[in-house]
Amino acid sequence: MPSCTSSWCLVALTLVVGPCVSAAAAEDTRTSRSFPEDLEISEYCLSLLRVFQDRYTAYVECLVPSARPVTVCMNCVGGYVRLSQIYTNISDDQMGPGNLSCRDTLLRSDRLMLIFMLYGNLRAIWTKAACDSKS
């Protein structure tokens, strides 16, 4: 880790880690945390994650060119519906092979809750565009 001696660096470190913590102590704290992301993910859950990734990418690739003029609701409805379907499959407590649910593994096992956040952001775009009221 680079040395943190300038005043702006110390201020940033204080904001991120907390007051009166050395850079070495901050590094120790960051690396010693244990998050459940170390859990093994079943092949079934990985397959759902790959489908989410593909559909998320396809939807974003539709959104960008549909920004001007705003034609998101008209051009991207199929992508949004497909993304919503896979998110529902992941977020519902539906059981897959071997009575396995992927909800906790994929939505809650990382500290960022990234899949939840990514879908929420795209859902917010859909809602802001008032696409539900246009269907």
C-alpha positions, 0 to 999 in steps of 0.5 A, a space after each residue: 500500500 502506498 504511503 499516506 503522508 499528505 494531508 488530503 490523503 490523511 483526510 480521505 483515509 479518515 473519511 473512509 476508515 475512521 479517525 486515528 487509524 494508520 494506513 497499516 491498520 486500515 489495510 489490516 481491517 479491510 483484509 480481515 473482514 469476512 463476507 459471505 461472498 466466499 460461499 460456493 455457488 452451485 452450477 444452477 445459480 451460476 447459470 442464472 447469474 450468466 443469464 442475468 448478465 446476458 440480459 442485463 447487457 442486452 438491456 443496457 445496449 438497448 437503453 443507450 441508443 434509445 436515449 435521444 430521442 427517448 424511445 426506451 419504452 418502445 425500443 427496449 420493452 422486450 429486453 426489460 421484460 426478459 431482464 425482469 423475468 430472470 431477476 424474478 427467478 433469482 429473487 423469488 424463493 423458487 426452488 431449482 434442482 435439488 431444492 436449491 434457491 439462489 436468492 440468498 446466494 446471488 442477492 445477499 451474499 456480497 456486501 454490495 448486494 450488486 445484483 439487487 443494486 444493478 437491477 434496481 437501477 435499471 428498474 428506476 430508469 424504466 419507472 422514470 421513463 414512465 414505461 409501465 403507464 405506456 403499456 
